[in-house]
Amino acid sequence: MNGGTNPLESPDVYRVRLGNREIILIATAHVSRESAVLVQQAIKAAQPDSVCVELDEARHAQLRNQQRFESLDLKQVIRQQQLLPLLVNLLLVSYQQKLGGKLGVLPGSEFIAAIEEAERQNVRVMLCDRNIKVTLRRAWAALTWRQEFMLLAAVLGSAFETPDLTEEDLRHMREQDIVTRLIEELGRELPGLSTVLIDERDHYLAERIRQAPGDRVLAVVGAGHVKGILQALTSDHTVDLASLETIPPSSAVWQWLAWSMPAVIIAAIAWIGWQHGVTEAGNNILFWVLITGVPSMLATLLAAAHPLTALSALVSAPITTLSPILGVGYIAAFVEAYVRPPRVYELRNSARDVSSLRQWWTNRLLRILLVFVLSSLGGSAGMLIGSAEIIRNLFR
């Protein structure tokens, strides 16, 4: 940007009047050097009363301390059954880091630039984004199992891409930053994802910006959010932030379906025992134990898991496949995390290592995720085969 150009006249700057107040939105690309420069110059020129940035407390701490996943409480993540959202977040961060590496600029640099400039100008900084854990859990709750794996496959594919973008390319991308573009490409088949990650956050960010103190507020947000934020700011509708911060429970229909298959299997074995004797029922039980436990065990071994992890998969799969409360993947991942916890440098390098296939077997955090995915797939495959066989035995 030329020294004589007024940064507030940039096409990436949007100004809104709300009564006596002025809201200034800076649209950024999350890995753009020019965006970082623009926000610094805009804060100097605007002299705002407060600066809002599209960060929550956790992401702010990660960016400022450059820790990323170092402070991750992995066992707590597993207890809360949040490994798949963690994997998706890791893959998205990896993709942004690769883009930033091409340009010599870290993802989120524009937010750090905004915060540091605001601090130099003694301007209050507001972290206006929704907690990332809430966002991911709401997004995951909006998807079916099929859609979850579709999302995982799409994001996993992006992690192994080698982006070749220049700063000029990013100028064109500013109308839709890279994560927004990726989400909206999936939006046709995964509408719930787009609603939670884009639409809900647009309204959340707009309300937090509206609540920021002062007559002149400057907000730094990803370009993909600008249109939605502008619409929310200029509407008379007040956003209920509490409703956007809650995790919706599973639907009653989904809970009924989740329990129906285990009930059918147990009832089928009981009926076989009633009609054909205890020995035949025992044979079906043994078949269920083997057809669910052995694939799960083999899958963990394929991930180079610890022998105790493989044993835990063998023992737990026959039980967990009959319960929708906890899957074999989480038990196997917890055991692997307990017997071989990730080292600090592996947590630090996880976003970089995720794009290397070999590192999935050597980085302990990635191997835990691999154990989770493969053991879950093994258990699911065994459950489908076992269910079909036991139901078929009913009609013999």
Helices and strands as residue ranges (DSSP letters): G 7-9, E 13-18, E 21-28, H 33-46, E 50-53, H 57-65, H 74-79, H 83-103, H 109-120, E 124-127, H 132-141, H 145-159, H 167-173, H 178-186, H 191-194, I 195-200, H 201-211, E 216-222, H 223-234, H 241-244, H 252-276, H 278-302, H 307-320, H 328-339, H 344-353, H 359-362, H 364-393
